Amino acid sequence: MTMIRSCTKVLFTSLLLGAVSMASASEPPSGQKLFKKCSICHAIDKKKLGPSIKSMSSDEEVLRQVITKGKNSMPGYEGKLTSVEIDALVGYLLENR
């Protein structure tokens, strides 16, 4: 009886953790949270190592391309960020221009 109870607990816990991770995966990424890593080199309105958001292109495709492939000393983030994360980051950049 205790073996069945233990297996049931393990199964329930696995299902619960799976549901929690699925819920987290369905939440759209926050461009603002993603930008925190970018803020090492970029600021909203002043130049740091890289250009400020306000001086960046307002063309969505240009931003997406630079984030994905990189430009000058900025590395590309293809394979490090998903396309959904890149879209969220581009949205954040355009909102804060």
Buried (B, 14 or more C-beta within 10 A) or exposed (E): EEEEEEEEEEEEEEEEEEEEEEEEEEEEBBBEEBBEEBEEEBBEEEEEEBBBBEEBBEEEEEBBBBBBEEEEEBEBBEEEBEEEBBBBBBBBBBEBE
